Amino acid sequence: MHREALISQLEEIAPPDGAEPYDAGRIGLIIEGREEIGRVCCALDATQKVIDEAVLAGADLLVVHHTPLWNPITSVTGPTATLLGTVLSAGMNVYVMHTNYDHAPAGINTVLASLLSLEDPEPMSLGLVGTVTLSLSEMVDRLNAGPVRIYGSLGRLERLAVVGGGGFDPCLLEEAKRLGADAFLSSEMKHAVARAAPLPCIESTHYALEAPGMQALAERMNWTYIADQPELSFFPSP
């Protein structure tokens, strides 16, 4: 398939105009390679490990959620030089679907809600609120990320708000509260936000909440998914 035809498919799944303003210039085709696309790999992050595995697999295109080029580049040295050198020498394309895929109808947050078996999901400005059908323990097991942190006193849990990635935003917390959520699940909690949160917050990891969405995309498109979960340990061990 020609690269532009595949990009058109990806833009139907996650329209670029659905991205947050800060993603301008950071989504879509961010590294250009060969025009004909046969094999596609998919991952959450374009780490060196993921890049190496994609090249080894003979990928013509790597689709990721997080761009490896977040900040403007003024020099190509160190790990950035190694990563770009690997991609460019292989002629591989790198395509990013970030906040446009967060907002997409079958994107990151929809997959997360499905993974947790939330019913009757109601959209927020970012994320979803749904009816809980599993116990908290069962949902944590499905996230497969080890223990979670709970901020506040968690009583009944009938309605849960979920936002993949770092979604503990005061405005989103207030929105979830208005929609009847009993708790809010996301990652990367800040102390001041936790102190002021209007409802209990459940904190997992960024990877655990977003990787399922990329894996689901890979399965949907018959691509190869490359897992690269950050190494995480606890001391003392649970």
Secondary structure, DSSP 8 states (H G I E B T S, - for coil): -BHHHHHHHHHHHS-GGGS-GGGTTSSEEEE---SB---EEEEEE--HHHHHHHHHTT-SEEEEEE-S--S--S---HHHHHHHHHHHHHT-EEEE--HHHHHSTTSHHHHHHHHTT-EEEEE-SSSEEEE--S-HHHHHHHHTSS--EEES-----SEEEE-SSS---HHHHHHHHHTT-SEEEEE---HHHHHH-SS-EEEE-HHHHHHHHHHHHHHHHT-EE---------SS--
